Amino acid sequence: MIRLKVIQKMGGLTMGWEKYREISLAIVDNDSFTRELLTTIFKQKTLLNVYSFSNIDDALDFLKKSKVELILLDFSMLEPSMLSDDGQDFLEIIKSDKDEDEPLIILMTQERLTKKRIKELGVDYSISKLFDFGNIISEMYAYLEEKVNQ
């Protein structure tokens, strides 16, 4: 199910990233190399507004003040040792906000997750953390296009 705000910001179905220029992406990954590389790639190759966070607490602080439409989240950030200071799971906090504009959450993982497991986690999509950095842009674009056409 696509979120209302994302649909509104996407506008028409013209080709290219232009239609996504007002969409914000939060990258949450504790690996500095991956986080910085993804941030650079998305800023250079797309028109998305990109924010990056090395920990759950900083991401949550930002999300309490600002809205993002997409969250690219490292699966390892969901491990008990990576939970926020108050002990709550990042996904529970994001999903507990009953705002109809809750962000789409894309999970980066080294594991292959079934559709059932993705649904159980409450995320919208997963991609392999063993991605080719050159292909992640096209995979994200394809995902957004799929959501528009649902």
C-alpha positions in Angstrom: 0.0 0.0 0.0 1.5 3.3 -1.1 1.3 6.2 1.4 -0.8 9.2 0.5 2.0 11.7 0.8 4.3 9.8 -1.6 1.6 9.6 -4.2 0.9 13.3 -3.9 4.6 14.2 -4.3 5.2 11.9 -7.3 2.8 13.7 -9.6 2.7 12.4 -13.2 4.4 9.3 -14.6 7.0 10.9 -16.7 10.4 9.1 -16.9 13.3 10.1 -14.7 13.8 11.2 -11.1 12.2 14.7 -11.6 8.9 13.4 -10.3 10.5 12.4 -7.0 12.4 15.6 -6.3 10.4 16.5 -3.2 10.7 13.0 -1.6 13.0 12.7 1.4 15.1 9.6 2.1 16.6 8.7 5.5 19.5 6.3 5.4 20.0 4.5 8.7 23.2 2.4 8.8 25.9 2.1 11.5 28.6 1.3 8.9 30.1 4.6 8.0 31.4 3.5 4.6 28.1 2.1 3.4 26.2 5.1 4.8 28.5 7.7 3.2 28.6 5.9 -0.1 24.8 5.5 -0.3 24.3 9.2 0.7 26.7 10.3 -2.0 25.2 8.1 -4.6 21.6 9.2 -3.9 22.6 12.9 -3.8 24.5 12.7 -7.0 22.2 10.4 -9.0 18.7 11.3 -7.8 16.7 14.3 -6.9 15.8 12.9 -3.5 16.4 14.9 -0.3 18.9 12.6 1.5 19.6 12.5 5.2 21.8 9.9 6.9 22.1 8.6 10.4 24.6 6.3 12.1 22.3 5.3 15.0 18.7 4.7 15.8 18.5 7.5 18.4 19.6 10.2 16.0 17.2 8.9 13.3 14.3 8.9 15.7 15.1 12.5 16.9 15.1 13.6 13.3 11.9 11.8 12.4 10.1 13.3 15.4 10.7 16.8 13.9 10.7 16.1 10.2 8.8 13.9 7.8 10.5 11.6 5.3 8.8 9.4 2.8 11.4 6.7 2.5 13.7 5.0 5.1 16.6 2.8 3.9 17.3 0.8 7.1 20.2 -1.6 7.7 18.7 -4.8 9.2 21.5 -5.0 11.7 20.2 -1.8 13.3 17.2 -3.9 14.5 19.4 -6.1 16.7 18.8 -5.7 20.4 22.2 -4.1 20.9 21.2 -1.4 18.4 17.8 -0.5 19.9 17.2 3.1 21.0 18.2 4.1 24.5 14.6 3.7 25.8 14.7 0.1 24.6 12.0 0.4 22.0 12.4 -1.1 18.6 12.8 1.5 15.8 10.1 -0.1 13.6 7.6 -0.1 16.5 8.2 3.6 17.1 7.8 4.5 13.4 4.8 2.3 12.9 3.1 3.4 16.2 2.6 6.8 14.7 -0.9 6.4 13.2 -0.1 9.1 10.6 -1.4 8.0 7.2 1.8 9.5 5.8 4.1 7.0 7.5 7.2 6.4 5.5 7.9 3.5 3.3 10.6 1.4 4.9 13.2 -0.5 2.8 15.3 -2.9 4.7 18.9 -3.6 3.7 19.9 -7.1 4.7 22.5 -9.8 4.1 19.8 -12.4 4.7 17.2 -13.4 2.1 13.9 -12.5 3.7 10.6 -14.1 2.7 7.6 -11.9 1.9 6.0 -13.3 5.1 9.0 -12.2 7.2 9.1 -8.7 5.5 5.4 -8.4 6.5 6.0 -9.6 10.0 8.8 -7.0 10.4 6.5 -4.3 9.2 8.7 -3.1 6.4 7.6 -2.5 2.8 10.5 -4.0 0.9 14.0 -5.5 1.3 17.1 -5.3 -0.7 20.3 -7.3 -0.4 23.0 -5.5 1.6 25.4 -7.2 -0.9 24.2 -4.8 -3.5 26.2 -3.4 -6.4 26.3 0.3 -5.5 25.7 1.1 -9.1 22.5 -0.8 -9.2 20.9 0.4 -6.0 19.7 3.6 -7.8 17.9 1.6 -10.5 16.5 -0.8 -7.9 15.1 2.1 -5.8 13.7 3.7 -8.9 12.0 0.5 -9.9 10.6 0.1 -6.4 9.1 3.6 -6.5 7.7 3.0 -10.0 6.1 -0.2 -8.8 4.4 1.6 -5.9 3.1 4.3 -8.2 1.4 1.7 -10.4 -0.3 -0.2 -7.6 
